[in-house]
C-alpha cells in the first residue's frame, strides 16, 4: 500500500502542477471557459467572479500538487484533493452526458480533451486520490517540516506572480492558432483529400396519423400515401477542421474584408477589442498615436470588435478614433489576443508580434525591431 501511495502522490502531484501552470499561463482564457459553465448552469451573473476564480484555481492546483508530493499538511491536502476531484468528476461527467461544454479547459489550449476524455481522466484521478486519502495518516512530510512547508509556500507565491504576469501582459507560451509566427491563410486552408463531415440523414413520413422514421435508402418515395414531414441530418463523423475556421471580418454594411487582412502583403496593424464597453481606455491615446504614424507611412491600421456598429460608432467619436473599425465574432477575437484592447502586427498574413494593452510600444520601436523586411 505504501508503494501504491507513493506512485499515486507522484502522479497526482505532477498532474496538478502541470494543469495549474498551463492554466496560469493563460488565466484570462481559463476565465472564458468558466463563463461557459456559468451560462450552462444558468448563473451568468457569476461571470463577474470568473477571473478571480480562474486565478484562485490555478494557484490552488499548483499548491496542492507540490504539497501532495512533499507530504505537506497531508490530512488537510488529501481532503481538499478529494473534494475537488469529486466536484470536477461530477462536472465533467455532466458535460460529457449533455455535451454542454465541449472542452473542459483542464489543460488550456495546450491539450484539448473531449468531454468523455475529461471525464475518464477525472475518474482515474479519483482512484489515485482515494488511495492517497485512505493512506493519508501514514504519509509523512519531507523532513524538516519547515522545509516542505517553505517549498509549498514558495510554489504558491511563484505561481501567483506568474499568473499575474500572464494576465497583465500576455501568455508566456501561446498554444492558439494565432500565435506569433503563424500564417492566417495557411491556418485556414483545408488540405486536399482531408476527411469531410459524414452525416446520417433521417427522413420522417406520416401515414394514417403515424409518423415513421426512414433513411435516405429506404424512404417511401414511390408511395404517395406517405406524406413527408421532416428531414434531419445528424453528424456521424466529424471531418477535418482547420485550426482557424471562424476568421471572418466585415464592415458595418456586411461587406467581407477578410481577404484585406489575410492577403495584405504590406505590414498591417490590428487593434482588437472583443467588447468596447470593457476597453482599457488608458490605451486609447497610444493606439491613436500609433495609428497616425502608421497612416503616415502608408501602413493599414484597423480596429476589430464584436460590439454592434451603432455602439462602435459612438465609441469612435467619444475617443477620437479615426481608423476604421470592422466587426468579427467575439470568441474569435478573444482567441487572437488575451487583452482588451490588444495590438497585432501582421506581414503578408503572418503574425509578427502581439502586445497587451499595458505594453503597446511606439511606432518607432516597432519599426526598428520588426519592420526590417
Beta strands, then each sheet from edge to edge (+ up, - down):
strand 1: 198-207
strand 2: 210-215
strand 3: 227-237
strand 4: 267-273
strand 5: 300-305
strand 6: 325-327
strand 7: 342-347
strand 8: 350-356
sheet 1: 2+ 1- 3+
sheet 2: 6+ 5+ 4+ 7- 8+
end
